[in-house]
């Protein structure tokens, strides 16, 4: 009960700690959504760094549009198309498509869901994308509770209802829910709370001159007025880092002494590292990407970044984002057999690549035309 009250004081009455969002179902044809009690700004420290890092890497995607053959294979790349025009200029707010990808990735990590409103022209053809904050969107199901009927967006003053066809809904698949996704944040137990409380502890520790506390002793019983005056004077003159080093002057036989030594019982540094590593593991972000260079050399750093690109960013983008854009293309441009591919190229060590080309040439491993092709030059 004490912990519950403490959490209420920190996060607000009725709020829940990170990762404990609940799903709401109500009535026939009811609403389905998440009680988002925390916003993006509430997630700081290592979690924020991981979410932002993942979003930055997702937004690096090179968007390629292809037309499929009857066998389901890629034909020539499509260079001119209305969808590509939307990619180049998504909306009138001046948002770049990379910015929308960043918002989609961040929303997925935090809420498990991300939404784009599909703006249409007078001919009902797609003409732009607008990001809708996930915490402000609810889903209304049909009377049979079997399909999504429409999306309801609350803008702070009123609700706006959108037809299903006008919302592009991205989600991280949830095995227990057919309509909503499961956020990465929800996978934490108490890690986020511990991270928050450790930061709060350290903040107060240094605010109080890096000391746990002071015990004032008096041989006489103090009246309420004297007690209040003494407490207020002590707080004003001696508490806080700005009053560090001041000589304590007391009266009436009152003595001051620390009632506890420095907090050796709480091993802050090892505990912080443990929390950091658990958060990084949950988001699958290598330490080196966040600038943590412990036990890392150039070779392991490069391999870590390549693994992050190939086995984290690519699958995440393909499953959660690329697949939804392909559904959008199928529904809005029927019969054109279009498919989007989000390509991610890992940065190549150019010096090592040139050395390899030199060896190919010197020992006749590859012909001149083959090496020109490797470099992207025409062989004609």
C-alpha positions in Angstrom: 0.0 0.0 0.0 2.8 2.4 0.8 4.5 1.7 -2.6 1.2 2.4 -4.3 0.7 5.7 -2.5 4.3 6.6 -3.4 3.8 5.9 -7.0 0.6 8.0 -6.9 2.5 10.9 -5.5 5.1 10.7 -8.2 3.0 10.0 -11.2 -0.4 11.5 -10.2 -3.4 9.8 -8.6 -4.8 7.1 -10.7 -1.8 6.9 -13.0 0.2 3.8 -13.5 4.0 3.3 -13.8 5.5 2.9 -17.2 4.7 -0.4 -19.0 1.4 -1.0 -17.2 -1.0 0.5 -19.7 -4.4 -1.3 -19.8 -6.7 -2.1 -22.7 -10.3 -0.8 -22.6 -13.2 -2.7 -24.0 -16.7 -1.3 -23.6 -20.1 -2.5 -24.8 -21.3 -3.8 -28.1 -19.4 -2.2 -30.9 -17.4 -0.5 -28.2 -14.1 1.4 -28.1 -10.7 -0.2 -28.0 -7.7 1.8 -26.9 -4.9 2.3 -24.5 -5.0 4.3 -21.3 -1.9 6.3 -22.1 -1.0 7.8 -18.8 2.5 8.7 -19.7 3.7 10.9 -22.7 6.9 10.8 -24.7 8.5 13.4 -22.4 8.0 11.2 -19.4 10.4 8.6 -20.8 13.9 9.9 -20.2 17.4 8.6 -19.4 18.4 5.4 -21.2 14.9 4.5 -22.4 14.6 7.8 -24.3 18.1 7.4 -25.7 17.2 3.9 -27.0 13.8 5.0 -28.5 15.4 8.0 -30.2 18.3 5.9 -31.6 16.0 3.3 -33.0 13.8 6.0 -34.6 16.8 7.8 -36.1 18.0 4.5 -37.7 14.5 3.6 -39.0 14.2 7.0 -40.6 17.3 6.4 -42.7 15.4 4.1 -45.0 15.7 4.5 -48.7 12.2 4.1 -50.2 12.1 2.1 -53.4 8.9 1.4 -55.3 8.6 -1.6 -57.6 5.9 -3.1 -59.8 5.5 -6.9 -59.4 5.2 -9.4 -62.2 2.7 -12.2 -62.2 5.2 -14.5 -60.4 5.4 -12.0 -57.6 8.9 -10.9 -58.5 10.2 -7.4 -58.8 10.1 -5.8 -62.2 11.7 -2.4 -62.9 11.8 0.2 -60.2 9.0 2.7 -60.5 10.4 6.3 -60.7 7.3 8.4 -61.2 4.1 7.7 -59.2 1.6 9.6 -57.0 2.8 7.7 -54.0 6.4 8.8 -54.6 5.1 12.4 -54.8 3.5 11.9 -51.3 6.9 10.6 -50.0 8.6 13.7 -51.4 6.1 16.1 -49.9 3.9 14.3 -47.3 1.8 17.2 -46.0 1.3 21.0 -45.7 2.9 21.1 -42.3 6.3 20.8 -43.9 7.0 17.4 -42.4 9.6 15.3 -44.3 8.8 11.6 -44.7 11.9 10.8 -42.6 10.3 12.7 -39.8 7.1 10.7 -40.2 9.1 7.5 -40.0 10.8 8.8 -36.8 7.4 9.5 -35.3 6.1 6.1 -36.3 9.0 4.3 -34.8 8.9 6.3 -31.5 5.2 5.7 -31.2 5.5 2.0 -31.8 8.2 1.7 -29.1 6.2 3.7 -26.6 2.6 2.7 -27.4 2.8 -0.3 -29.7 0.6 1.6 -32.2 1.2 4.5 -34.7 -1.3 6.3 -36.9 -1.2 8.3 -40.1 -4.2 10.1 -41.4 -4.5 9.7 -45.2 -5.5 13.1 -46.7 -7.3 12.7 -50.0 -7.9 15.0 -52.9 -11.2 15.8 -54.6 -11.0 12.5 -56.5 -10.6 10.6 -53.2 -7.1 9.7 -54.1 -4.3 9.8 -51.4 -2.6 13.2 -51.4 -0.7 13.3 -48.1 0.0 11.8 -44.7 -0.5 13.4 -41.3 0.8 11.8 -38.0 -1.8 11.4 -35.2 -0.5 11.1 -31.7 -1.1 7.5 -30.5 -2.3 8.5 -27.0 -5.1 10.5 -28.6 -6.5 7.7 -30.8 -9.2 5.1 -30.0 -10.5 2.3 -32.1 -14.3 1.7 -32.5 -15.2 -1.9 -33.4 -18.2 -3.0 -35.3 -21.3 -4.4 -33.4 -19.9 -8.0 -33.7 -16.6 -6.9 -32.2 -14.9 -8.6 -35.1 -13.5 -5.7 -37.2 -12.4 -2.1 -36.9 -15.2 0.2 -37.8 -13.5 3.6 -37.4 -10.9 5.5 -35.6 -11.6 8.4 -33.2 -9.1 11.1 -32.6 -9.3 13.5 -29.7 -7.6 16.9 -30.5 -7.8 18.2 -26.9 -11.2 19.8 -27.4 -13.4 17.5 -29.5 -13.5 14.1 -31.2 -13.0 13.5 -34.9 -14.1 10.2 -36.4 -12.2 8.8 -39.4 -13.2 5.9 -41.5 -11.0 2.9 -41.4 -9.8 3.5 -45.0 -8.5 6.9 -44.0 -6.1 5.7 -41.3 -2.9 3.9 -41.8 -2.5 1.9 -38.6 1.0 0.5 -37.7 1.5 -1.8 -34.8 3.9 -4.2 -33.1 2.1 -7.6 -33.3 0.5 -8.6 -30.0 -0.4 -12.3 -29.7 -3.2 -11.5 -27.3 -4.9 -8.7 -29.4 -6.0 -8.7 -33.0 -6.5 -4.9 -33.2 -3.9 -3.2 -31.1 -0.1 -3.6 -30.8 2.1 -4.2 -27.8 4.7 -1.6 -27.0 8.3 -2.4 -26.1 8.0 -0.3 -23.0 5.2 -2.6 -21.8 7.8 -5.4 -21.7 9.5 -3.9 -18.6 8.6 -5.0 -15.1 9.9 -2.4 -12.7 13.1 -1.4 -14.5 11.7 2.0 -15.6 10.5 2.8 -12.0 13.9 1.8 -10.6 15.7 4.0 -13.2 13.4 6.9 -12.2 13.8 6.4 -8.5 17.6 6.1 -8.8 17.8 9.4 -10.6 15.5 11.0 -8.1 17.7 9.6 -5.2 20.9 11.0 -6.8 19.3 14.3 -7.5 18.2 14.7 -3.9 21.5 13.4 -2.6 23.5 16.1 -4.4 20.9 18.8 -3.8 21.5 18.2 -0.1 25.3 18.8 -0.3 26.0 15.1 -1.0 25.1 14.1 2.5 22.3 11.9 3.7 21.1 14.0 6.6 21.9 15.9 9.8 20.8 15.0 13.3 20.2 17.9 15.7 20.3 17.1 19.4 19.1 19.1 22.3 19.2 18.4 26.1 16.1 20.4 26.6 12.6 19.9 25.1 12.0 22.4 22.4 8.8 24.3 22.1 6.9 24.1 18.8 7.8 27.7 18.0 11.5 27.1 18.6 11.4 23.9 16.7 9.8 25.5 13.6 12.1 28.5 13.7 15.2 26.3 14.0 14.0 24.0 11.2 13.3 26.9 8.8 16.6 28.6 9.6 18.6 25.4 9.0 16.9 24.8 5.6 17.4 28.3 4.5 21.1 28.6 5.5 22.6 25.2 5.3 20.6 22.9 2.9 21.4 22.5 -0.8 24.6 22.5 -2.9 24.7 26.3 -3.0 25.2 26.3 0.8 28.0 23.7 0.8 30.9 24.3 3.2 29.1 26.8 5.5 30.0 26.7 9.1 26.9 25.5 11.2 26.2 27.9 14.1 23.7 26.6 16.6 22.3 28.0 19.9 20.9 26.8 23.2 23.1 23.8 23.6 21.9 22.2 20.4 24.5 19.9 18.7 24.6 18.7 15.1 26.0 15.4 13.8 25.4 13.2 10.8 23.0 10.4 11.6 24.2 8.3 8.7 27.4 8.1 6.6 27.6 8.3 2.9 25.2 5.9 1.2 27.5 2.9 1.0 24.5 0.6 1.5 23.2 1.5 -1.9 25.7 0.7 -4.6 24.6 3.3 -7.1 27.1 2.8 -9.9 26.8 -1.1 -10.3 23.0 -0.8 -10.0 22.9 2.0 -12.6 24.9 -0.2 -15.0 22.6 -3.1 -14.4 19.5 -1.0 -15.1 21.2 0.5 -18.2 22.1 -2.9 -19.6 18.6 -4.3 -19.1 17.0 -1.3 -20.9 19.5 -1.6 -23.8 18.8 -5.3 -24.0 15.0 -4.8 -24.1 15.4 -2.3 -27.0 18.2 -4.4 -28.5 20.5 -1.3 -28.8 24.3 -2.0 -28.6 26.2 0.0 -26.0 28.5 1.5 -28.6 25.6 3.2 -30.4 24.8 5.1 -27.2 28.5 6.1 -26.8 29.2 3.5 -24.1 32.7 2.2 -25.0 33.2 -0.4 -22.3 35.1 -3.4 -23.5 34.7 -2.3 -27.1 37.3 -2.0 -29.9 36.9 -0.9 -33.5 36.2 -4.4 -34.8 33.5 -5.3 -32.2 32.0 -1.8 -32.5 31.6 -2.2 -36.2 30.2 -5.7 -35.9 27.7 -4.5 -33.2 26.5 -1.7 -35.5 26.1 -4.1 -38.4 24.1 -6.6 -36.3 21.9 -3.7 -35.0 21.2 -2.6 -38.6 20.7 -6.1 -40.1 18.9 -7.9 -37.2 17.0 -5.1 -35.4 16.2 -2.2 -37.6 15.6 -4.1 -40.9 13.2 -6.7 -39.4 11.4 -4.1 -37.3 10.9 -1.8 -40.3 9.8 -4.7 -42.6 7.3 -6.2 -40.2 5.8 -3.1 -38.5 6.1 -0.4 -41.2 6.9 -1.6 -44.7 4.1 -4.3 -44.6 1.5 -1.6 -43.7 2.6 0.7 -46.6 2.2 -2.3 -48.9 -1.4 -2.8 -47.7 -2.0 0.9 -48.3 -0.7 0.5 -51.9 -2.9 -2.5 -52.6 -6.0 -0.8 -51.2 -5.5 2.7 -52.8 -3.9 1.7 -56.1 -5.7 -1.5 -57.0 -4.5 -3.5 -60.0 -1.1 -1.7 -60.2 0.7 -4.5 -58.4 3.0 -2.1 -56.5 5.3 -2.9 -53.6 7.4 -0.7 -51.4 10.8 -1.7 -50.1 12.6 0.1 -47.3 16.3 -0.4 -47.9 18.9 0.0 -45.3 22.5 0.1 -46.3 25.2 -0.4 -43.7 28.0 2.1 -44.1 31.0 0.4 -45.7 34.6 0.8 -44.7 35.8 2.5 -47.9 39.5 2.0 -47.2 39.0 -1.8 -46.8 36.8 -1.9 -50.0 39.5 -0.2 -52.1 42.2 -2.6 -50.8 39.9 -5.5 -51.9 39.5 -4.0 -55.4 43.3 -3.6 -55.6 43.8 -7.3 -54.8 41.1 -8.3 -57.3 42.9 -6.3 -60.0 46.4 -7.4 -59.1 45.7 -11.1 -59.1 43.1 -11.2 -61.8 40.3 -12.3 -59.5 37.8 -10.0 -61.2 37.6 -8.4 -64.6 37.6 -4.7 -65.2 33.9 -4.7 -66.1 33.1 -6.7 -62.9 34.9 -4.2 -60.8 33.1 -1.3 -62.6 29.8 -3.0 -61.8 30.8 -3.4 -58.1 31.5 0.4 -58.0 28.2 1.2 -59.7 29.6 2.3 -63.0 28.1 1.3 -66.4 29.9 -1.6 -68.2 28.7 -0.6 -71.6 
